[in-house]
Amino acid sequence: MKIPDSVTKIAAKQILVLKKQAPHILFGAGVAGVITSTVLACRATLRVGDKLDNIKTEVEKIKTDELQPHLHRNGPVVNTRRDLAFVYGRGSFDIAMLYGPAVVIGSASLAALLGSHVTLTRRNNALAAAYMTITKAFADYRDKVREELGEEKERELYRKSQVDVVENPDGSKTIVAKGDTEQYSRIFDDSNRFWQPNAETNYLHIKGTQEAWNTYLRQHKCVMLNDVYKSLGFEPTKAGQLVGWVYEGAHGDGYIDFGLDDLPHGLADFAINGDRTVLLDFNVDGIVYHLI
């Protein structure tokens, strides 16, 4: 009997969903199993006292009978050893049966937690490798453009690829970001709580923040992007939890740069097209946990 294609497609999709959610499923099962095994172990502990009392009673009876040789046809020593071995063996088996379910479920739970950890670690390593590959390819592309067109032209093209300049009805111009072209770049404008209606004030504030973070980097050896975002008045991001700078690392520049030094004329170019806003382009080194 041939299975319909629609059923096969649904089954295949569900298998992929299960693979995707496997770490979460394993983790949940592991936590539930640990709780269950703990409860079972506690219940077994409440019952193990009776088993130990029975073993103690039987052992005392055997040792008492040992003092009465006339009760043993084959000699008291041989029978005592045999009887004690039997009592201890049966008692150990009974105790093992009490704690057996807790041990089995606990072992399976630990295996599930370990499986979840291993799966997530492998995925994170694969994502980190993919990120590093993409970052290197983009950096190589920019280097080739610099070789062909020159430093200043490449910088101009790059900044134009990040923002659009929109002309307002009153003749002023506003800079807006082009989606997620560069996920780390941010526009510092009047929507920022630290923004002031003066280009020089904004420039000095950003420049001073950059220098402060470079001092922090030299002292503490690493800085996360989200910490820099928050100090500049930007909202933290998921990527910002992982990427940042590592001082004297194998990758990166070894310093923090917001892109102000890339402006050909410094403060004079701080206002793009006459507007008092600026595109900040952060030179993150990569995923911090893979660089330390």
ABEGO torsion letter per residue (X at the ends): XBBBAAAAAAAAAAAAAAAAAAAAAAAAAAAAAAAAAAAAAAAAAAAAAAAAAAAAAAAAAAAAAAABAAABAAEAAAAAAAAAAAAAAAAAAAAAAAAAAAAAAAAAAAAAAAAAAAAAAAAAAAAAAAAAAAAAAAAAAAAAAAAAAEAAAAAAAAAAAABBBBBBAAGBBBBBBBEAABAABBBBBAABAABBABAAAAAAAAAAAAAAAAAAAAAAGBBBAAAAAAAAGBBBBAAAAABEBBBGBABEAGBBBAGAAABAAEAAAABBGGBABBBBBBBBAEBAAAAX
